[in-house]
Amino acid sequence: MTFDDLNLSKPLRNAIADLEFVAPTPIQEKAFPIIMSGRDVVGIAQTGTGKTFAYLLPILRQLSYSEKKHPRVLIIVPTRELVMQVLGEIKKLTSYMSVRVEGVYGGTNINTQKQKVYNGLDILVATPGRLYDIVMTGTLRLKSIQKLVIDEVDEMLNLGFRGQLISFLETLPEKRQNLMFSATLSENVSEIINDFFYNPLKLEIASHGTPLEKIIQLAYHVPNFNTKVNLLEYLLSTDEEMAKVLVFAKTKKLADRLHESLLKDYPDTVGAIHSNKSQNYRFNAIKRFDSGEYRVLIATDLIARGLDIQDVTHVINFDTPDEAGDYIHRIGRTGRADKDGTAITFINEPEHAYQLAIEELMKKTIPVKALPEGLEISTIFTEEERPVLHDINYLKGPGKREGGSAFHEKKEKNRKENSGSPAFKKKKYKKPQTRSGKK
C-alpha cells in the first residue's frame, strides 16, 4: 500500500509528497480507516514505527475549517520535548492547510501561552501539568474537544500525572473520540482504558516487548561506574562506526557525573540533557546532536521519551533499566527508518536480575561479550554502589536470628507480653496467685 491508497485530502497528499514519503508504516495503515470511522483506538507499536503520523493523518483529514476559539483536538504528551516534536510533525503535514495549532508546557512563561490559547486554535498539544494550570485560570475551556489523543500515557503515570489526567477525562465532553498510542501498556493504563474509553479497538502491530530484529543487541558485565566509564571511552576511541551515540543514564545525577567524566577527552562533542537543565539548553543540546555536532548525547529516560532523532547509530544503556519495557523503548531509538542500529548494555552484578527480566520479556537472550583486553578495571565503588547495611544481621540473610556473643534471650519477667491476669503472673514470676497461697 502507498499513501495514495489512503483516503487523504489533496493538501495532505501534497505535504506527504514534499516529505518524500511513499508507503505508510503498518501502524499508520491499520489505524487510518479505524480512526476515520470514529471508533476509540488503543495503538501499541514499537518506537520508531510512525505512531505520531498514525493518529495525525486521520485527525487532519477530518478537521474542517473553523473560527471557533476553543480547540477541537487535544493531544496530551508527557514532556516538553515531545510537545515540540508533535508540533513539528503537525506543521509538516499542514503546510497546505489552514490549521491553528499551539503547544503549552512548563518551564516557560505561562502568560505568553495563555495569550496564544486565548487567540483561538484548532489543535492543542500539551503536557498535563501546564494544561491543568491554564484550564484552572479559565483561559482554556475543553467543552469543544471532539478528539482526545493521549501519547505515551504510561510515562505520564510514572511522572505522577494520574490525578490531572483523570480530571481531564471526567470533564471533557462525553461525546468524543479517544485515541491512545504508546510503545508499552501497563496495568494502570488498562484501568484508564476500561474506565473512560468506549469499546476501543486495540491495534498491536508487534508483540509487546519484541524489539526490532534489525537492532544488534549485545552486553558487557561491568563491575562498577568507573569501569563503565572506562569501557565507554574505549568503545568511542576504537569504533569509528559509533558516529551518533545516545547514552541512557538512570538518574540526573548519574547523567551529570558521566558527562563530566567524558568532557575530559571529548570536550566539544558530548552533551547531556535532563529535567534540571533549562529549556533552551535542552533544545540546543538536542539540535546539536541531531545535526551531528555532538557525537554523544547523555539523557535520562524521561527526556528521551518520544524523541525522534534520526540516524542514531548506537544506543548505550550505561545502566540496565529495572523495567523491562524501558529497555525496549531505549533500544528503539536506533534502527529507525529501515536502518540498522546497535544497542549495547552495561550490566553490573545487581543488574543481572534486570537482564533476566528483559530476556524473559523478549524471549531472547542478549549476547554477553568479554571485556576488552587491557581495559582498566576499577576497584573503586561510588557511594550509590556501596551496599547499604539495613540490618545488623544482614550477612545471615532472612529468617530468625541466631543467638551469639552479643545476643541473649530476655528473661521471662522482662518480656513485653503481660496480660496482667493472676494465672499469667504465677507462670511468669513463678509465684503463687494470691498472698494466701504462701501458707
MARZADREN-93593 format. One record per residue (C-alpha): residue in one letter; x, y, z negated. Coordinates in steps of 0.05 Angstrom, whole numbers, plus 5000, padded with zeros to 4 digits. Example, Ala and Ser with C-alpha at 12.3 -4.5 7.8 and 13.67 -1.06 7.14 Angstrom:
BEGIN
+------+------+------+------+
: code :   c1 :   c2 :   c3 :
+------+------+------+------+
:    a : 5246 : 4910 : 4844 :
:    s : 5273 : 4979 : 4857 :
+------+------+------+------+
This chain:
BEGIN
+------+------+------+------+
: code :   c1 :   c2 :   c3 :
+------+------+------+------+
:    m : 5000 : 5000 : 5000 :
:    t : 5022 : 5072 : 5013 :
:    f : 4996 : 5137 : 4985 :
:    d : 4957 : 5146 : 5050 :
:    d : 4914 : 5087 : 5029 :
:    l : 4892 : 5122 : 4965 :
:    n : 4833 : 5169 : 4968 :
:    l : 4876 : 5231 : 4958 :
:    s : 4857 : 5301 : 4979 :
:    k : 4897 : 5337 : 5032 :
:    p : 4932 : 5384 : 4982 :
:    l : 4955 : 5323 : 4942 :
:    r : 4978 : 5286 : 5005 :
:    n : 5019 : 5347 : 5025 :
:    a : 5051 : 5350 : 4956 :
:    i : 5067 : 5276 : 4958 :
:    a : 5098 : 5285 : 5027 :
:    d : 5141 : 5342 : 5002 :
:    l : 5166 : 5296 : 4947 :
:    e : 5181 : 5243 : 5000 :
:    f : 5143 : 5190 : 4961 :
:    v : 5116 : 5134 : 5005 :
:    a : 5086 : 5079 : 4962 :
:    p : 5052 : 5082 : 4894 :
:    t : 5080 : 5041 : 4837 :
:    p : 5038 : 4982 : 4811 :
:    i : 5010 : 5022 : 4752 :
:    q : 4992 : 5080 : 4799 :
:    e : 4959 : 5034 : 4849 :
:    k : 4917 : 4997 : 4797 :
:    a : 4899 : 5058 : 4755 :
:    f : 4876 : 5105 : 4811 :
:    p : 4809 : 5073 : 4830 :
:    i : 4791 : 5056 : 4758 :
:    i : 4803 : 5127 : 4733 :
:    m : 4766 : 5154 : 4793 :
:    s : 4706 : 5112 : 4772 :
:    g : 4703 : 5149 : 4705 :
:    r : 4718 : 5089 : 4661 :
:    d : 4763 : 5093 : 4599 :
:    v : 4832 : 5064 : 4613 :
:    v : 4890 : 5039 : 4570 :
:    g : 4953 : 5032 : 4612 :
:    i : 5013 : 4994 : 4586 :
:    a : 5074 : 4996 : 4631 :
:    q : 5149 : 4998 : 4622 :
:    t : 5186 : 5063 : 4620 :
:    g : 5203 : 5088 : 4690 :
:    t : 5143 : 5057 : 4725 :
:    g : 5108 : 5123 : 4740 :
:    k : 5055 : 5127 : 4685 :
:    t : 5051 : 5203 : 4688 :
:    f : 5031 : 5204 : 4762 :
:    a : 4985 : 5145 : 4748 :
:    y : 4937 : 5190 : 4708 :
:    l : 4953 : 5257 : 4741 :
:    l : 4936 : 5236 : 4813 :
:    p : 4863 : 5216 : 4799 :
:    i : 4853 : 5273 : 4750 :
:    l : 4876 : 5325 : 4800 :
:    r : 4836 : 5291 : 4856 :
:    q : 4772 : 5302 : 4817 :
:    l : 4789 : 5371 : 4788 :
:    s : 4747 : 5423 : 4823 :
:    y : 4758 : 5498 : 4824 :
:    s : 4731 : 5534 : 4763 :
:    e : 4736 : 5602 : 4729 :
:    k : 4717 : 5576 : 4660 :
:    k : 4764 : 5599 : 4605 :
:    h : 4768 : 5535 : 4565 :
:    p : 4806 : 5474 : 4591 :
:    r : 4771 : 5414 : 4620 :
:    v : 4831 : 5367 : 4616 :
:    l : 4872 : 5357 : 4552 :
:    i : 4937 : 5319 : 4553 :
:    i : 4968 : 5305 : 4485 :
:    v : 5041 : 5283 : 4481 :
:    p : 5088 : 5273 : 4421 :
:    t : 5147 : 5320 : 4437 :
:    r : 5163 : 5388 : 4466 :
:    e : 5207 : 5357 : 4518 :
:    l : 5151 : 5313 : 4542 :
:    v : 5105 : 5374 : 4547 :
:    m : 5156 : 5406 : 4594 :
:    q : 5163 : 5343 : 4635 :
:    v : 5088 : 5334 : 4645 :
:    l : 5081 : 5408 : 4663 :
:    g : 5136 : 5398 : 4715 :
:    e : 5100 : 5338 : 4746 :
:    i : 5034 : 5376 : 4749 :
:    k : 5067 : 5435 : 4784 :
:    k : 5098 : 5388 : 4835 :
:    l : 5030 : 5358 : 4851 :
:    t : 4992 : 5424 : 4852 :
:    s : 5037 : 5464 : 4898 :
:    y : 4979 : 5466 : 4948 :
:    m : 4924 : 5474 : 4896 :
:    s : 4898 : 5529 : 4852 :
:    v : 4903 : 5499 : 4782 :
:    r : 4915 : 5537 : 4717 :
:    v : 4959 : 5496 : 4671 :
:    e : 4996 : 5513 : 4607 :
:    g : 5035 : 5477 : 4553 :
:    v : 5036 : 5490 : 4479 :
:    y : 5087 : 5463 : 4429 :
:    g : 5121 : 5481 : 4364 :
:    g : 5187 : 5516 : 4355 :
:    t : 5167 : 5578 : 4395 :
:    n : 5123 : 5640 : 4387 :
:    i : 5051 : 5617 : 4375 :
:    n : 5023 : 5686 : 4393 :
:    t : 5051 : 5681 : 4464 :
:    q : 5019 : 5613 : 4472 :
:    k : 4953 : 5637 : 4443 :
:    q : 4951 : 5693 : 4495 :
:    k : 4963 : 5643 : 4552 :
:    v : 4908 : 5599 : 4527 :
:    y : 4861 : 5658 : 4518 :
:    n : 4873 : 5680 : 4590 :
:    g : 4840 : 5615 : 4613 :
:    l : 4864 : 5549 : 4641 :
:    d : 4842 : 5483 : 4671 :
:    i : 4893 : 5435 : 4641 :
:    l : 4926 : 5440 : 4573 :
:    v : 4987 : 5398 : 4555 :
:    a : 5002 : 5400 : 4480 :
:    t : 5037 : 5369 : 4421 :
:    p : 4988 : 5351 : 4364 :
:    g : 5017 : 5399 : 4313 :
:    r : 5015 : 5462 : 4356 :
:    l : 4948 : 5442 : 4386 :
:    y : 4919 : 5438 : 4316 :
:    d : 4947 : 5506 : 4297 :
:    i : 4917 : 5540 : 4358 :
:    v : 4849 : 5507 : 4350 :
:    m : 4847 : 5530 : 4277 :
:    t : 4857 : 5602 : 4299 :
:    g : 4794 : 5599 : 4341 :
:    t : 4830 : 5618 : 4405 :
:    l : 4821 : 5549 : 4436 :
:    r : 4756 : 5512 : 4440 :
:    l : 4752 : 5440 : 4461 :
:    k : 4678 : 5438 : 4478 :
:    s : 4692 : 5436 : 4553 :
:    i : 4740 : 5377 : 4553 :
:    q : 4719 : 5325 : 4604 :
:    k : 4782 : 5283 : 4606 :
:    l : 4829 : 5266 : 4549 :
:    v : 4898 : 5236 : 4561 :
:    i : 4939 : 5210 : 4503 :
:    d : 5011 : 5197 : 4525 :
:    e : 5059 : 5156 : 4481 :
:    v : 5008 : 5152 : 4425 :
:    d : 5049 : 5103 : 4384 :
:    e : 5104 : 5155 : 4376 :
:    m : 5052 : 5206 : 4353 :
:    l : 5030 : 5159 : 4298 :
:    n : 5103 : 5148 : 4278 :
:    l : 5111 : 5223 : 4271 :
:    g : 5052 : 5227 : 4223 :
:    f : 5002 : 5259 : 4271 :
:    r : 4947 : 5208 : 4259 :
:    g : 4905 : 5258 : 4219 :
:    q : 4906 : 5311 : 4273 :
:    l : 4894 : 5261 : 4328 :
:    i : 4833 : 5232 : 4293 :
:    s : 4807 : 5302 : 4280 :
:    f : 4811 : 5319 : 4355 :
:    l : 4778 : 5254 : 4375 :
:    e : 4720 : 5268 : 4327 :
:    t : 4708 : 5339 : 4351 :
:    l : 4715 : 5330 : 4426 :
:    p : 4652 : 5325 : 4468 :
:    e : 4623 : 5254 : 4463 :
:    k : 4614 : 5252 : 4538 :
:    r : 4686 : 5248 : 4563 :
:    q : 4735 : 5201 : 4596 :
:    n : 4791 : 5174 : 4552 :
:    l : 4858 : 5154 : 4582 :
:    m : 4917 : 5126 : 4543 :
:    f : 4985 : 5109 : 4573 :
:    s : 5045 : 5082 : 4536 :
:    a : 5104 : 5034 : 4541 :
:    t : 5084 : 5000 : 4476 :
:    l : 5019 : 4985 : 4440 :
:    s : 5018 : 4976 : 4364 :
:    e : 4963 : 4953 : 4318 :
:    n : 4949 : 5024 : 4294 :
:    v : 4939 : 5045 : 4366 :
:    s : 4890 : 4988 : 4376 :
:    e : 4848 : 5013 : 4318 :
:    i : 4842 : 5082 : 4351 :
:    i : 4822 : 5050 : 4416 :
:    n : 4768 : 5008 : 4382 :
:    d : 4740 : 5069 : 4344 :
:    f : 4740 : 5122 : 4399 :
:    f : 4744 : 5090 : 4468 :
:    y : 4683 : 5064 : 4504 :
:    n : 4694 : 4995 : 4535 :
:    p : 4764 : 5012 : 4561 :
:    l : 4797 : 4972 : 4615 :
:    k : 4867 : 4951 : 4595 :
:    l : 4920 : 4953 : 4650 :
:    e : 4983 : 4916 : 4631 :
:    i : 5030 : 4917 : 4690 :
:    a : 5087 : 4879 : 4657 :
:    s : 5084 : 4834 : 4597 :
:    h : 5094 : 4875 : 4534 :
:    g : 5167 : 4871 : 4515 :
:    t : 5194 : 4847 : 4581 :
:    p : 5250 : 4892 : 4606 :
:    l : 5262 : 4907 : 4679 :
:    e : 5301 : 4850 : 4708 :
:    k : 5349 : 4897 : 4745 :
:    i : 5377 : 4922 : 4679 :
:    i : 5441 : 4886 : 4659 :
:    q : 5440 : 4874 : 4584 :
:    l : 5499 : 4858 : 4540 :
:    a : 5521 : 4868 : 4468 :
:    y : 5582 : 4872 : 4423 :
:    h : 5585 : 4851 : 4350 :
:    v : 5619 : 4911 : 4317 :
:    p : 5631 : 4916 : 4242 :
:    n : 5621 : 4989 : 4227 :
:    f : 5611 : 5061 : 4251 :
:    n : 5685 : 5077 : 4261 :
:    t : 5696 : 5015 : 4303 :
:    k : 5634 : 5031 : 4344 :
:    v : 5664 : 5099 : 4359 :
:    n : 5729 : 5066 : 4380 :
:    l : 5692 : 5018 : 4425 :
:    l : 5651 : 5073 : 4458 :
:    e : 5713 : 5114 : 4471 :
:    y : 5747 : 5052 : 4500 :
:    l : 5689 : 5038 : 4547 :
:    l : 5686 : 5110 : 4571 :
:    s : 5760 : 5111 : 4585 :
:    t : 5764 : 5045 : 4622 :
:    d : 5698 : 5041 : 4660 :
:    e : 5692 : 5092 : 4716 :
:    e : 5622 : 5068 : 4732 :
:    m : 5598 : 5099 : 4666 :
:    a : 5583 : 5165 : 4701 :
:    k : 5518 : 5184 : 4665 :
:    v : 5512 : 5153 : 4596 :
:    l : 5453 : 5162 : 4549 :
:    v : 5472 : 5142 : 4477 :
:    f : 5418 : 5128 : 4426 :
:    a : 5431 : 5142 : 4353 :
:    k : 5384 : 5123 : 4297 :
:    t : 5385 : 5189 : 4258 :
:    k : 5401 : 5262 : 4269 :
:    k : 5459 : 5257 : 4220 :
:    l : 5488 : 5198 : 4258 :
:    a : 5480 : 5235 : 4325 :
:    d : 5517 : 5295 : 4298 :
:    r : 5573 : 5253 : 4269 :
:    l : 5582 : 5214 : 4334 :
:    h : 5581 : 5279 : 4374 :
:    e : 5635 : 5308 : 4330 :
:    s : 5678 : 5246 : 4339 :
:    l : 5673 : 5246 : 4415 :
:    l : 5686 : 5320 : 4423 :
:    k : 5760 : 5309 : 4407 :
:    d : 5772 : 5271 : 4471 :
:    y : 5712 : 5296 : 4513 :
:    p : 5703 : 5369 : 4493 :
:    d : 5663 : 5393 : 4552 :
:    t : 5626 : 5331 : 4576 :
:    v : 5587 : 5307 : 4514 :
:    g : 5523 : 5335 : 4487 :
:    a : 5474 : 5318 : 4431 :
:    i : 5401 : 5332 : 4421 :
:    h : 5353 : 5320 : 4363 :
:    s : 5296 : 5357 : 4329 :
:    n : 5341 : 5401 : 4287 :
:    k : 5371 : 5433 : 4349 :
:    s : 5339 : 5496 : 4375 :
:    q : 5291 : 5491 : 4433 :
:    n : 5337 : 5528 : 4481 :
:    y : 5396 : 5485 : 4461 :
:    r : 5357 : 5421 : 4474 :
:    f : 5331 : 5444 : 4542 :
:    n : 5400 : 5467 : 4562 :
:    a : 5432 : 5401 : 4540 :
:    i : 5382 : 5360 : 4580 :
:    k : 5392 : 5405 : 4640 :
:    r : 5468 : 5398 : 4637 :
:    f : 5462 : 5322 : 4630 :
:    d : 5412 : 5317 : 4687 :
:    s : 5457 : 5358 : 4733 :
:    g : 5518 : 5316 : 4716 :
:    e : 5556 : 5369 : 4677 :
:    y : 5551 : 5326 : 4616 :
:    r : 5575 : 5255 : 4625 :
:    v : 5547 : 5232 : 4557 :
:    l : 5484 : 5254 : 4521 :
:    i : 5472 : 5231 : 4450 :
:    a : 5399 : 5230 : 4430 :
:    t : 5351 : 5204 : 4377 :
:    d : 5292 : 5161 : 4397 :
:    l : 5242 : 5217 : 4385 :
:    i : 5275 : 5267 : 4431 :
:    a : 5288 : 5218 : 4487 :
:    r : 5216 : 5192 : 4485 :
:    g : 5186 : 5201 : 4554 :
:    l : 5244 : 5239 : 4584 :
:    d : 5251 : 5228 : 4658 :
:    i : 5325 : 5236 : 4671 :
:    q : 5348 : 5210 : 4738 :
:    d : 5407 : 5165 : 4754 :
:    v : 5426 : 5144 : 4683 :
:    t : 5479 : 5091 : 4696 :
:    h : 5486 : 5065 : 4625 :
:    v : 5446 : 5064 : 4561 :
:    i : 5486 : 5053 : 4497 :
:    n : 5449 : 5031 : 4435 :
:    f : 5500 : 5057 : 4385 :
:    d : 5458 : 5024 : 4332 :
:    t : 5408 : 4967 : 4342 :
:    p : 5337 : 4992 : 4334 :
:    d : 5298 : 4960 : 4277 :
:    e : 5235 : 4958 : 4320 :
:    a : 5240 : 4911 : 4379 :
:    g : 5193 : 4954 : 4422 :
:    d : 5240 : 5013 : 4414 :
:    y : 5296 : 4972 : 4446 :
:    i : 5252 : 4962 : 4507 :
:    h : 5238 : 5036 : 4511 :
:    r : 5311 : 5055 : 4503 :
:    i : 5339 : 5010 : 4558 :
:    g : 5283 : 5032 : 4604 :
:    r : 5319 : 5099 : 4611 :
:    t : 5365 : 5066 : 4661 :
:    g : 5350 : 5022 : 4721 :
:    r : 5297 : 5070 : 4746 :
:    a : 5273 : 5084 : 4817 :
:    d : 5298 : 5017 : 4844 :
:    k : 5369 : 5030 : 4819 :
:    d : 5409 : 4983 : 4776 :
:    g : 5428 : 5000 : 4706 :
:    t : 5467 : 4973 : 4646 :
:    a : 5446 : 4971 : 4573 :
:    i : 5499 : 4958 : 4520 :
:    t : 5482 : 4948 : 4447 :
:    f : 5530 : 4954 : 4388 :
:    i : 5508 : 4906 : 4332 :
:    n : 5536 : 4905 : 4262 :
:    e : 5523 : 4850 : 4212 :
:    p : 5459 : 4878 : 4180 :
:    e : 5431 : 4889 : 4250 :
:    h : 5436 : 4816 : 4271 :
:    a : 5364 : 4806 : 4247 :
:    y : 5341 : 4862 : 4294 :
:    q : 5377 : 4828 : 4351 :
:    l : 5339 : 4764 : 4338 :
:    a : 5272 : 4801 : 4336 :
:    i : 5288 : 4835 : 4403 :
:    e : 5307 : 4770 : 4436 :
:    e : 5244 : 4737 : 4410 :
:    l : 5202 : 4793 : 4439 :
:    m : 5236 : 4790 : 4506 :
:    k : 5241 : 4714 : 4506 :
:    k : 5311 : 4725 : 4530 :
:    t : 5380 : 4723 : 4498 :
:    i : 5425 : 4784 : 4501 :
:    p : 5495 : 4761 : 4522 :
:    v : 5548 : 4780 : 4470 :
:    k : 5618 : 4797 : 4494 :
:    a : 5682 : 4792 : 4454 :
:    l : 5712 : 4858 : 4432 :
:    p : 5767 : 4882 : 4479 :
:    e : 5838 : 4863 : 4462 :
:    g : 5876 : 4918 : 4428 :
:    l : 5813 : 4953 : 4402 :
:    e : 5826 : 4985 : 4335 :
:    i : 5782 : 4952 : 4283 :
:    s : 5768 : 5000 : 4225 :
:    t : 5763 : 4975 : 4154 :
:    i : 5731 : 5040 : 4130 :
:    f : 5656 : 5039 : 4119 :
:    t : 5614 : 5102 : 4118 :
:    e : 5571 : 5119 : 4058 :
:    e : 5509 : 5092 : 4093 :
:    e : 5543 : 5026 : 4109 :
:    r : 5565 : 5010 : 4038 :
:    p : 5519 : 4961 : 4001 :
:    v : 5473 : 4992 : 3951 :
:    l : 5471 : 4955 : 3884 :
:    h : 5397 : 4958 : 3867 :
:    d : 5403 : 4902 : 3817 :
:    i : 5459 : 4887 : 3767 :
:    n : 5448 : 4813 : 3783 :
:    y : 5446 : 4824 : 3859 :
:    l : 5500 : 4772 : 3874 :
:    k : 5457 : 4716 : 3846 :
:    g : 5401 : 4733 : 3895 :
:    p : 5326 : 4730 : 3880 :
:    g : 5298 : 4687 : 3825 :
:    k : 5303 : 4681 : 3749 :
:    r : 5366 : 4708 : 3717 :
:    e : 5412 : 4661 : 3681 :
:    g : 5440 : 4677 : 3613 :
:    g : 5512 : 4699 : 3608 :
:    s : 5561 : 4730 : 3560 :
:    a : 5524 : 4796 : 3561 :
:    f : 5454 : 4766 : 3564 :
:    h : 5413 : 4737 : 3507 :
:    e : 5341 : 4719 : 3494 :
:    k : 5302 : 4764 : 3447 :
:    k : 5283 : 4736 : 3380 :
:    e : 5211 : 4715 : 3376 :
:    k : 5192 : 4771 : 3328 :
:    n : 5222 : 4824 : 3375 :
:    r : 5182 : 4805 : 3436 :
:    k : 5131 : 4855 : 3460 :
:    e : 5074 : 4806 : 3466 :
:    n : 5039 : 4812 : 3399 :
:    s : 4964 : 4802 : 3395 :
:    g : 4961 : 4821 : 3321 :
:    s : 4920 : 4760 : 3303 :
:    p : 4936 : 4722 : 3238 :
:    a : 4948 : 4658 : 3277 :
:    f : 4997 : 4693 : 3323 :
:    k : 5034 : 4726 : 3265 :
:    k : 5041 : 4659 : 3230 :
:    k : 5073 : 4628 : 3292 :
:    k : 5117 : 4688 : 3307 :
:    y : 5143 : 4704 : 3237 :
:    k : 5136 : 4633 : 3211 :
:    k : 5097 : 4658 : 3151 :
:    p : 5030 : 4639 : 3122 :
:    q : 4969 : 4674 : 3149 :
:    t : 4950 : 4704 : 3080 :
:    r : 4985 : 4721 : 3016 :
:    s : 4946 : 4667 : 2981 :
:    g : 4978 : 4616 : 3026 :
:    k : 5045 : 4626 : 2989 :
:    k : 5019 : 4590 : 2927 :
+------+------+------+------+
